[in-house]
Amino acid sequence: MSIKVAVAGASGYAGGELVRLLLGHPHVEIGALTASSNAGQSVGSVHPHLTPLFDAVLQDTTAESLAGHEVVFLALPHGHSAALAAELPPEVVVIDCGADFRLESEADWTGFYDTAYAGWWPYGLPELPLAQGDQRKHLKDAKRIAVPGCYPTAITLALAPALKAGAIAPDDLVVVAASGTSGAGKSLKPHLLGSEVMGAMSPYGVGGGHRHTPEIEQNLERAAGEPVTVSFTPTLAPMARGILATCTGRLAAGATAQEVRAAYEQEYADEPCVVLLPEGRWPRTSDVVGSNAVHLQVTVDERVGRVIAVAAEDNLTKGTAGAAVQCMNIALGLPELTGLSLVGIAP
């Protein structure tokens, strides 16, 4: 089985990670690789690590350059996927790594984004614990899939089992998460210069302003089966890749620490991409670099009655490109982890 695949936005960090993973996929033939400002340049000039495609030329991102492929990945800035996707044939599997189709509510979209609402596609987080149903059934044979944001992936997997089990109050969820600089994309930004980031951590999107907030709440409401409220504060950490999300909520009346742990063990027992660590061992971003795994730990602060769940992921792999490949595999009926590794890189 050979699948011809194109990547739009291949010059960016997410696009480059997609190409890296697809090069190791036994059923993929890489076709068009496109870019915007980098069109006409070689892949090697923007991604020197992708040596098998070093001399391949990045094409302009148009529907014409993406024609003739069975799968098209869109690794484009937010707001740029919808118009291009509308020009692609309905029989093509289109997997969007941007935000354009993640939100089911138009009001949520217009409250956080400045482009027109484009609609909603099946949500590409196979492990999403639902109050009812199975998320994978929405991805099997799907022709359009929206890949989750990197923060929502870690935060959702950290909090959803406790909400689904009714072990945590849905109206008092607090998240502080740190991300590496690659999460901001490859465009030049003064505050992301090495001299600004090294030796420093800083918050951003404070006060409920981060665009991933409605997506996080959307996911957690599906797990809880009722409305939730999340206070989310992201921070920028001096590292290239990785997210560490520390998520807390008030322990529900009558729930115990043992019941909380059991909810996570039960929910993720058959999920190879979600690793619930042994009690007392805490996730580190360095352990998941390059892997499609999320490392997770949960405990209860008995003194204040709060559940604490911590998740670590590589924002470019499980947080974006790895999830996209995982979704492609499910949509096409391939083994879900084909071309993906659950093993990180160390040291």
C-alpha positions as CSV (number, residue, x, y, z in Angstrom):
1,M,0.0,0.0,0.0
2,S,1.4,3.3,-1.1
3,I,-0.2,6.6,-0.2
4,K,0.8,9.8,-2.0
5,V,1.0,12.6,0.5
6,A,1.5,16.4,0.3
7,V,2.4,18.9,3.0
8,A,1.4,22.5,2.7
9,G,3.5,24.7,4.9
10,A,6.4,22.3,4.9
11,S,9.0,25.1,5.7
12,G,7.7,25.7,9.2
13,Y,8.4,23.8,12.4
14,A,5.2,21.7,12.3
15,G,5.6,21.1,8.6
16,G,9.2,20.0,9.0
17,E,8.2,17.6,11.8
18,L,5.5,16.2,9.6
19,V,8.0,15.6,6.8
20,R,10.4,14.0,9.3
21,L,7.7,11.5,10.4
22,L,6.4,10.8,6.9
23,L,9.9,9.9,5.8
24,G,9.8,7.0,8.2
25,H,6.3,5.9,7.3
26,P,6.4,2.6,5.4
27,H,3.2,3.3,3.3
28,V,3.8,7.0,2.4
29,E,5.2,8.4,-0.8
30,I,6.0,12.1,-0.2
31,G,4.8,14.3,-3.1
32,A,4.4,18.1,-3.1
33,L,6.0,20.1,-0.3
34,T,4.8,23.7,-0.4
35,A,5.5,27.0,1.3
36,S,4.7,30.7,1.1
37,S,7.7,33.0,1.5
38,N,10.1,30.1,1.2
39,A,8.7,28.8,-2.1
40,G,11.4,28.2,-4.6
41,Q,14.0,27.3,-2.0
42,S,15.2,23.8,-1.4
43,V,14.0,21.8,1.6
44,G,17.6,21.5,2.8
45,S,18.0,25.3,3.0
46,V,15.2,25.5,5.6
47,H,15.4,22.0,7.1
48,P,19.0,20.8,6.9
49,H,18.2,17.7,9.0
50,L,15.8,16.3,6.3
51,T,18.7,15.0,4.2
52,P,16.7,12.5,2.0
53,L,14.8,15.6,0.6
54,F,17.7,18.0,0.7
55,D,17.4,19.0,-2.9
56,A,13.6,18.9,-3.2
57,V,12.1,22.3,-4.1
58,L,9.3,23.9,-2.1
59,Q,6.4,24.8,-4.3
60,D,3.9,27.6,-4.0
61,T,0.9,26.7,-1.7
62,T,-1.9,26.4,-4.2
63,A,-4.7,23.9,-4.8
64,E,-3.0,23.1,-8.1
65,S,0.3,22.2,-6.4
66,L,-1.6,19.9,-4.0
67,A,-3.7,18.2,-6.7
68,G,-3.2,14.5,-7.3
69,H,-2.5,13.4,-3.7
70,E,-4.5,11.1,-1.5
71,V,-3.7,12.9,1.7
72,V,-3.0,16.6,2.2
73,F,-1.6,18.0,5.5
74,L,-2.2,21.7,6.1
75,A,0.5,23.1,8.4
76,L,-0.5,26.7,7.9
77,P,-1.0,29.7,10.1
78,H,-4.4,30.0,11.8
79,G,-7.0,31.4,9.4
80,H,-5.2,30.2,6.2
81,S,-6.5,26.6,5.9
82,A,-10.2,27.1,5.3
83,A,-10.0,28.7,1.8
84,L,-7.4,26.2,0.6
85,A,-9.3,23.2,2.0
86,A,-12.5,24.4,0.1
87,E,-10.6,24.0,-3.2
88,L,-9.5,20.4,-2.5
89,P,-11.6,17.5,-3.8
90,P,-14.0,15.8,-1.3
91,E,-12.4,12.4,-1.8
92,V,-9.0,13.7,-0.6
93,V,-8.2,13.2,3.1
94,V,-7.3,16.7,4.4
95,I,-5.8,17.0,7.8
96,D,-5.5,20.5,9.2
97,C,-2.9,21.2,11.9
98,G,-4.1,24.8,12.4
99,A,-7.1,26.0,14.4
100,D,-9.5,26.7,11.6
101,F,-11.8,23.7,12.2
102,R,-11.3,22.8,15.8
103,L,-14.2,24.7,17.4
104,E,-17.8,23.5,17.2
105,S,-19.1,26.9,18.4
106,E,-19.0,29.9,16.1
107,A,-19.3,32.2,19.1
108,D,-16.1,30.6,20.6
109,W,-14.3,31.2,17.3
110,T,-15.3,34.8,16.9
111,G,-14.5,35.5,20.5
112,F,-10.9,34.5,20.1
113,Y,-10.0,34.7,16.3
114,D,-10.2,37.6,13.8
115,T,-11.1,35.6,10.7
116,A,-14.5,34.2,9.6
117,Y,-15.8,31.0,11.2
118,A,-15.1,28.1,8.7
119,G,-17.0,25.3,10.5
120,W,-16.0,22.2,12.4
121,W,-14.3,19.0,11.4
122,P,-13.9,15.7,13.4
123,Y,-11.5,16.3,16.2
124,G,-8.2,14.5,15.9
125,L,-7.5,13.5,19.5
126,P,-8.2,9.7,19.5
127,E,-7.5,9.3,23.2
128,L,-10.1,12.0,24.2
129,P,-12.1,10.5,27.1
130,L,-15.8,11.1,26.3
131,A,-18.7,11.0,28.7
132,Q,-20.4,8.9,26.1
133,G,-19.0,7.3,22.9
134,D,-15.6,6.7,21.4
135,Q,-13.6,9.5,19.7
136,R,-12.0,7.2,17.2
137,K,-15.3,6.4,15.5
138,H,-15.4,10.0,14.3
139,L,-12.0,9.6,12.7
140,K,-12.3,6.2,10.9
141,D,-12.9,6.8,7.2
142,A,-13.0,10.6,7.8
143,K,-12.0,12.8,4.9
144,R,-11.6,16.0,6.9
145,I,-9.8,16.1,10.3
146,A,-8.8,18.9,12.7
147,V,-5.7,18.2,14.7
148,P,-5.8,19.6,18.3
149,G,-3.8,22.4,19.5
150,C,-0.6,21.5,21.5
151,Y,-1.7,22.9,24.8
152,P,-5.2,21.4,24.6
153,T,-3.8,17.9,23.9
154,A,-1.7,17.9,27.2
155,I,-4.3,19.6,29.3
156,T,-7.3,17.6,28.0
157,L,-5.5,14.3,28.7
158,A,-4.4,15.5,32.1
159,L,-7.9,16.5,33.4
160,A,-10.4,14.5,31.4
161,P,-10.4,11.2,33.3
162,A,-11.1,12.9,36.6
163,L,-13.9,14.9,35.1
164,K,-15.4,11.8,33.4
165,A,-15.3,10.0,36.7
166,G,-16.9,12.9,38.6
167,A,-13.9,13.0,40.9
168,I,-13.1,16.7,40.3
169,A,-15.3,19.8,40.4
170,P,-15.9,21.1,36.8
171,D,-16.2,24.8,37.9
172,D,-12.7,25.3,39.5
173,L,-10.0,24.1,37.0
174,V,-6.7,25.9,37.0
175,V,-3.9,25.3,34.5
176,V,-0.4,26.8,34.3
177,A,1.6,25.4,31.4
178,A,5.0,26.0,30.0
179,S,5.9,25.7,26.3
180,G,9.1,25.8,24.3
181,T,9.6,28.5,21.7
182,S,8.8,26.3,18.7
183,G,5.1,26.6,19.7
184,A,5.1,30.1,18.5
185,G,6.1,29.1,15.0
186,K,9.1,30.0,12.8
187,S,8.4,33.6,12.0
188,L,10.9,36.1,13.4
189,K,9.7,37.7,16.6
190,P,12.0,39.9,18.8
191,H,10.7,38.3,22.1
192,L,11.7,34.9,20.8
193,L,15.4,35.8,20.1
194,G,17.8,33.6,21.9
195,S,19.1,36.5,24.0
196,E,15.5,37.2,25.2
197,V,14.6,33.6,26.0
198,M,17.7,32.1,27.5
199,G,17.6,32.1,31.3
200,A,14.1,33.5,31.4
201,M,10.5,32.4,31.8
202,S,7.5,34.7,31.2
203,P,3.7,34.4,31.0
204,Y,1.6,35.4,28.0
205,G,-2.1,35.3,27.1
206,V,-2.8,36.0,30.8
207,G,-6.3,36.6,32.0
208,G,-8.1,34.1,29.8
209,G,-6.8,35.6,26.5
210,H,-5.1,32.6,25.0
211,R,-6.8,31.2,21.9
212,H,-6.6,27.6,23.1
213,T,-8.9,28.3,26.1
214,P,-12.3,27.6,24.3
215,E,-10.8,24.4,22.7
216,I,-9.7,23.2,26.2
217,E,-13.1,23.9,27.6
218,Q,-14.8,22.2,24.6
219,N,-12.8,19.0,25.2
220,L,-13.3,18.9,28.9
221,E,-17.0,19.5,28.6
222,R,-17.2,16.4,26.4
223,A,-15.5,14.4,29.0
224,A,-17.5,15.8,31.9
225,G,-20.9,15.8,30.2
226,E,-21.5,19.3,31.6
227,P,-20.1,22.8,31.4
228,V,-16.6,23.4,32.8
229,T,-14.6,26.5,33.7
230,V,-10.9,26.7,33.1
231,S,-8.4,29.4,34.1
232,F,-5.5,28.9,31.7
233,T,-2.1,30.7,32.0
234,P,0.6,29.8,29.4
235,T,4.2,30.5,30.0
236,L,7.2,30.6,27.6
237,A,10.1,28.4,28.7
238,P,13.8,28.6,27.5
239,M,13.6,25.4,25.5
240,A,13.0,24.6,21.8
241,R,10.4,21.8,22.2
242,G,8.1,20.6,24.9
243,I,5.0,21.4,27.0
244,L,4.6,20.8,30.7
245,A,1.1,21.4,31.9
246,T,0.3,21.5,35.6
247,C,-3.5,21.2,36.0
248,T,-5.5,21.3,39.2
249,G,-9.1,21.1,40.3
250,R,-11.1,20.8,43.5
251,L,-11.6,17.2,44.6
252,A,-15.3,16.4,44.4
253,A,-17.2,15.7,47.6
254,G,-16.8,12.1,48.6
255,A,-14.0,11.3,46.1
256,T,-10.8,9.8,47.3
257,A,-7.2,9.8,46.1
258,Q,-7.5,6.1,45.3
259,E,-10.6,6.7,43.2
260,V,-8.8,9.5,41.3
261,R,-5.8,7.2,40.5
262,A,-8.1,4.4,39.5
263,A,-9.9,6.6,37.0
264,Y,-6.7,7.4,35.2
265,E,-5.5,3.8,35.3
266,Q,-8.8,2.6,33.8
267,E,-9.1,5.3,31.2
268,Y,-5.6,5.0,29.8
269,A,-4.9,1.2,30.3
270,D,-5.2,0.6,26.6
271,E,-3.8,3.9,25.3
272,P,-0.2,3.4,24.2
273,C,0.3,7.1,23.6
274,V,-0.6,8.1,27.1
275,V,1.9,6.9,29.7
276,L,0.6,7.1,33.3
277,L,3.8,7.0,35.3
278,P,4.3,5.0,38.5
279,E,3.2,6.9,41.6
280,G,5.8,9.4,42.8
281,R,7.5,9.8,39.4
282,W,6.8,13.1,37.6
283,P,6.8,13.9,33.9
284,R,9.7,15.7,32.2
285,T,9.6,17.4,28.8
286,S,13.1,15.9,28.0
287,D,11.7,12.4,28.2
288,V,9.2,12.9,25.4
289,V,11.2,14.8,22.8
290,G,10.5,13.3,19.4
291,S,8.0,10.9,20.7
292,N,4.2,10.6,20.1
293,A,3.7,9.9,23.8
294,V,2.2,12.0,26.6
295,H,3.7,11.3,30.1
296,L,1.2,11.8,32.9
297,Q,1.1,11.8,36.7
298,V,-1.8,12.5,39.0
299,T,-2.1,12.9,42.8
300,V,-4.3,14.6,45.4
301,D,-3.2,17.4,47.7
302,E,-5.1,16.1,50.7
303,R,-4.4,19.3,52.8
304,V,-6.3,21.6,50.4
305,G,-8.5,19.0,48.7
306,R,-7.2,19.5,45.1
307,V,-6.4,17.0,42.3
308,I,-3.0,17.8,40.6
309,A,-2.4,16.3,37.2
310,V,0.8,17.0,35.3
311,A,1.4,16.1,31.6
312,A,4.5,16.4,29.4
313,E,4.5,16.2,25.6
314,D,6.6,17.3,22.6
315,N,4.5,20.1,21.2
316,L,5.7,19.4,17.6
317,T,5.1,15.6,17.8
318,K,2.1,14.4,19.8
319,G,1.2,18.1,20.1
320,T,0.9,18.5,16.3
321,A,2.6,16.4,13.6
322,G,2.6,13.1,15.3
323,A,-1.1,13.5,16.1
324,A,-1.7,14.3,12.4
325,V,0.0,11.1,11.2
326,Q,-1.9,9.1,13.9
327,C,-5.2,10.5,12.5
328,M,-4.2,9.7,8.9
329,N,-3.5,6.1,10.0
330,I,-6.9,5.8,11.6
331,A,-8.8,7.4,8.7
332,L,-7.1,5.1,6.2
333,G,-7.5,1.9,8.3
334,L,-3.8,1.5,9.0
335,P,-2.3,0.4,12.3
336,E,-2.6,3.6,14.4
337,L,1.0,4.0,15.4
338,T,2.5,3.3,11.9
339,G,5.5,5.6,11.4
340,L,5.4,6.9,15.0
341,S,7.6,6.2,18.0
342,L,6.7,6.3,21.6
343,V,10.3,6.4,22.6
344,G,11.9,9.8,23.4
345,I,15.4,11.0,22.8
346,A,17.9,11.2,25.7
347,P,20.0,12.8,26.9
